[in-house]
Protein backbone atom coordinates (compact mmCIF):
# COMPACT_ATOMS: atom_id res chain seq x y z
CA UNK A 1 0.00 0.00 0.00
CA UNK A 2 2.32 2.68 -1.27
CA UNK A 3 1.74 5.92 -3.11
CA UNK A 4 -1.88 6.49 -2.05
CA UNK A 5 -0.85 9.81 -0.51
CA UNK A 6 0.90 10.83 -3.73
CA UNK A 7 -2.13 9.74 -5.76
CA UNK A 8 -4.37 11.78 -3.45
CA UNK A 9 -2.19 14.83 -3.94
CA UNK A 10 -2.16 14.41 -7.74
CA UNK A 11 -5.93 13.99 -7.90
CA UNK A 12 -6.49 17.01 -5.66
CA UNK A 13 -4.13 19.22 -7.69
CA UNK A 14 -5.68 18.06 -10.97
CA UNK A 15 -9.21 18.65 -9.73
CA UNK A 16 -8.25 22.07 -8.37
CA UNK A 17 -7.07 23.06 -11.86
CA UNK A 18 -10.52 22.09 -13.16
CA UNK A 19 -12.34 24.26 -10.60
CA UNK A 20 -12.93 21.70 -7.85
CA UNK A 21 -11.25 22.62 -4.57
CA UNK A 22 -11.95 20.57 -1.46
CA UNK A 23 -11.76 22.58 1.74
CA UNK A 24 -12.99 22.22 5.30
CA UNK A 25 -16.01 24.33 4.33
CA UNK A 26 -17.31 21.80 1.80
CA UNK A 27 -16.49 18.44 3.40
CA UNK A 28 -20.18 17.54 3.56
CA UNK A 29 -20.66 18.34 -0.12
CA UNK A 30 -17.67 16.23 -1.07
CA UNK A 31 -18.85 13.30 1.05
CA UNK A 32 -22.28 13.46 -0.56
CA UNK A 33 -20.63 13.42 -3.99
CA UNK A 34 -18.91 10.18 -2.92
CA UNK A 35 -22.30 8.81 -1.90
CA UNK A 36 -23.78 9.84 -5.26
CA UNK A 37 -21.00 7.99 -7.10
CA UNK A 38 -21.72 4.88 -5.03
CA UNK A 39 -25.43 5.23 -5.84
CA UNK A 40 -24.51 5.42 -9.52
CA UNK A 41 -22.43 2.25 -9.08
CA UNK A 42 -25.45 0.54 -7.57
CA UNK A 43 -27.63 1.57 -10.50
CA UNK A 44 -25.02 0.40 -13.01
CA UNK A 45 -24.91 -2.96 -11.24
CA UNK A 46 -28.71 -3.19 -11.22
CA UNK A 47 -28.66 -2.56 -14.98
CA UNK A 48 -25.76 -5.01 -15.47
CA UNK A 49 -23.58 -2.28 -16.96
CA UNK A 50 -20.00 -3.50 -16.63
CA UNK A 51 -16.79 -2.29 -18.21
CA UNK A 52 -15.29 -4.15 -21.12
CA UNK A 53 -11.58 -3.64 -20.47
CA UNK A 54 -10.55 -6.14 -23.11
CA UNK A 55 -12.21 -4.15 -25.89
CA UNK A 56 -10.95 -0.84 -24.47
CA UNK A 57 -7.38 -2.11 -24.19
CA UNK A 58 -7.57 -3.47 -27.74
CA UNK A 59 -8.65 0.00 -28.87
CA UNK A 60 -5.73 1.52 -26.96
CA UNK A 61 -3.33 -0.85 -28.73
CA UNK A 62 -4.57 0.13 -32.19
CA UNK A 63 -1.70 1.41 -34.31
CA UNK A 64 -3.71 2.61 -37.29
CA UNK A 65 -5.06 5.84 -35.72
CA UNK A 66 -3.67 9.19 -36.82
CA UNK A 67 -1.92 11.00 -33.97
CA UNK A 68 -4.19 14.02 -34.42
CA UNK A 69 -7.26 11.82 -33.97
CA UNK A 70 -5.92 9.87 -30.97
CA UNK A 71 -7.48 11.98 -28.17
CA UNK A 72 -10.94 11.78 -29.71
CA UNK A 73 -10.47 8.06 -30.42
CA UNK A 74 -9.50 7.35 -26.80
CA UNK A 75 -12.41 9.41 -25.48
CA UNK A 76 -14.92 7.65 -27.74
CA UNK A 77 -13.48 4.23 -26.92
CA UNK A 78 -13.75 4.95 -23.20
CA UNK A 79 -17.33 6.18 -23.56
CA UNK A 80 -18.35 3.05 -25.45
CA UNK A 81 -16.65 0.48 -23.21
CA UNK A 82 -16.21 1.91 -19.69
CA UNK A 83 -18.15 5.16 -19.07
CA UNK A 84 -21.03 4.91 -16.57
CA UNK A 85 -20.35 1.25 -15.79
CA UNK A 86 -20.16 -0.26 -12.31
CA UNK A 87 -16.35 -0.16 -12.37
CA UNK A 88 -16.30 3.43 -13.67
CA UNK A 89 -18.54 4.62 -10.84
CA UNK A 90 -16.44 2.77 -8.24
CA UNK A 91 -13.38 4.53 -9.68
CA UNK A 92 -15.21 7.87 -9.41
CA UNK A 93 -15.92 7.11 -5.73
CA UNK A 94 -12.24 6.51 -5.03
CA UNK A 95 -11.24 9.61 -6.98
CA UNK A 96 -13.58 11.74 -4.88
CA UNK A 97 -12.22 10.19 -1.66
CA UNK A 98 -8.60 10.65 -2.74
CA UNK A 99 -9.42 14.24 -3.71
CA UNK A 100 -10.73 14.80 -0.19
CA UNK A 101 -7.62 13.23 1.34
CA UNK A 102 -5.35 15.35 -0.84
CA UNK A 103 -7.24 18.56 -0.11
CA UNK A 104 -7.31 18.00 3.63
CA UNK A 105 -3.78 16.52 3.72
CA UNK A 106 -4.97 13.26 5.27
CA UNK A 107 -2.22 10.64 5.46
CA UNK A 108 -4.55 7.95 4.13
CA UNK A 109 -1.80 5.33 3.96
CA UNK A 110 -1.25 5.51 7.72
CA UNK A 111 -4.95 5.63 8.48
CA UNK A 112 -5.64 2.53 6.38
CA UNK A 113 -2.66 0.72 7.90
CA UNK A 114 -3.72 1.48 11.46
CA UNK A 115 -7.37 0.66 10.78
CA UNK A 116 -6.47 -2.70 9.23
CA UNK A 117 -4.28 -3.51 12.24
CA UNK A 118 -7.13 -2.58 14.59
CA UNK A 119 -9.70 -4.57 12.60
CA UNK A 120 -7.47 -7.65 12.67
CA UNK A 121 -7.86 -7.72 16.44
CA UNK A 122 -11.65 -7.43 16.42
CA UNK A 123 -14.08 -10.29 16.80
CA UNK A 124 -15.86 -12.05 13.94
CA UNK A 125 -18.09 -9.57 12.05
CA UNK A 126 -17.13 -7.16 14.83
CA UNK A 127 -19.72 -8.83 17.03
CA UNK A 128 -22.62 -7.97 14.72
CA UNK A 129 -24.92 -9.98 12.49
CA UNK A 130 -23.60 -8.30 9.32
N, C-alpha and C positions, 0 to 999 in steps of 0.2 A: 504494500500500500504506500507507494511513493508518488510524489508529484501531484497529489490532489490539491495541495495549497497553491502550487504554481498554476495548475489548471484553473482554479478558482480566481486567481489574480488575472489571468489572461481573459477569462470569460467576462469578468467585471470590467476590465479596461476596454474590451471590445464592445460590450453593451453600452458603456458610458459614451463611447464615440458615436453610437447610434441613438443617443438621446435617453437611454435608460440609466438612471443613477440611483442605486440602492443607498438609502441612508436610514438612520435611526427613526426618522419621521415617517417613513413608508414601509416599515417592517411588515405591518399587517397586510398592506396591499400586496407586497411581494409574496407573503405566505399564501394569500388567497389565489395568486396567480399559479403557485405550485399546485394548489388544490384543483384549480381549473384544468391544468395539464393532466393531472391524474384522472379527473372526470372524463376528459377527452380520451385518455387511454382506455378507460372502462368502456366507453361507447365504441371505440374501434374494436375492442375485443368482442363486444356484443354483436357487432356487425361482421366479425371474422375478417377484419382488415389487417393483414400482416405484411410486413416488408418482404420484398423479394430481393435479398442481397445478391443472390447469384446473377440475376438479370442485371441489376445495377452495376455490379463489379465487371460483368462482361461489357457493358456499355463504357465503363471507365477505361477498359483495356483496348477499346477500339482505336485503331491507328489510321483510319481513313477519314478522320474529321479534320477540316481545315482549322488551323490554330485560331483564326479570327472567329470561328463559330463555336469553339470549345466551351466557353462559359455558358452560352445558351443551351448547348447540347447537354452539359452536365446538369443544369437547372431542370431542363425538361425530363431528363432521365430520372432524376431524383423525384420529381413530382409524380411521375408515372409508376415508380416502383417502391417508394418509401414514404412520401409525404402523407401525413394524417393517418398513418398506421399505428398499431399498438406500440411498436418499438420506437417510432418517431415521437410519440407523445411521452413515453417513458424518458427518452433522451431529453425532451423539452423540460420535464420535471427536474431532472438532474441539473440541467443548465441553469434553471432558475435558482435551485438550491446553491449551486456553486457560485453563482452571481452574488447571492446573499452573503455567502461566506467570504468572498473576495471583498465585497463592499464594506463589510463590518470587521474585516481582518480576523476572522475566526480561524484558528488553527484546526481545521477539520480533521487532519490526519491524527493529531493527538486525541481529539475528542472521540473519534471512531475507535482508536486503539484502546483508550481507557474504558469506553463503553463495552467493547467486546470482552475485555478482561473481566469487567464487572459481571456481565451477563453469563460468562462461563462459570461463575460461582453461584448462580441462582438455581432455584429448583426447577423441575420439569414444568414447562409452560408457565414458569414464574408463579406457580401455585394457582393458576386460573384454568378454567375450562378450555379457553381458546385465546 
